Amino acid sequence: MKKNLIEMEDAQKGVISSLEGGDFFRNKLSAMGISEGARIQKITGHFMGGPVLIKVRNAEIAVGRGMAEKIIVEVEESL
């Protein structure tokens, strides 16, 4: 199932399937190690706004909500 980072539950894992933005957006994320095909885990997000904390390529990164809405993840199904 595909979800953006905002829609994912805390601690949920998956693989980035697409980045819905232009070249500047993609280049900015790429510089942080966030790219299509990368394994990702949402650590936490604030329900009232604020950044979303993720783990990607063994690094913890805070991503703004606007960017998080544009990062689409193929979520792993939990048992």
N, C-alpha and C positions, 0 to 999 in steps of 0.2 A: 504494500500500500504506500502511495506517495503522499508526503506531507511536507509543509514547509517547517522551518525550525520552530516557529511560534506554536504550531499545532502539535508538535511532538511532546510526549510526556517526559518528565525528568528521568534521567538514567536510560532513556531509550537510545538504541543504536541503529545505525543504518549506513548506507552508501550514498554519497551525493550523486544525484542523477542529472541535475541541471542547475545552472545559475542564470536566473532571469534578469539579465541586465546587459548593458553595453560593454564596450571594450574597457573603459575606465574602471567600471565595477569589477569585471573579471580580473583585470590586472592587479587591482588593489587586494582582492581576495587571494589571488595566486601568490602574492608577496607574503601573505600570512600562512601559506601552506594549504589553503582551502581551494580545492579544484574538483572538477567532475571525476568520479571514480574513487575519491578518497573516503576511507572509513571514518565515521564521525559518531560522537556520542554527545547528547545534550546533557549537561550536568545540571543546570538549573536556569529558570527564567522567572522574572518577576511579573506577576499577573497585572500589576498596575502600571506597567511600562518599564523602561530601563533596559539594560543590555541582557543578552542571553549568553550564558557561559557554556562553551562547548569544549570538547577534547578532540583534537585532530592531529594525527602524526605525532603522538606523544607530547603535545603541547596543549595547555589550557588557554583559550582565547575568548575574550569578551567581544561579542558582535552586537552592534546596535539593532534595535527592533526593525528598522526599515530595511536593513541589509538581510536580517534573519528571515523576513517574509519572502525574500527573493531566492533563498537557498532551498532547493527542493531535494528531499531525501527519500530514497526507497528504504522504508523502515523495516527492520527485521521483526518478524512475528514472534511475540513472546509466547511461551508455553503455558 
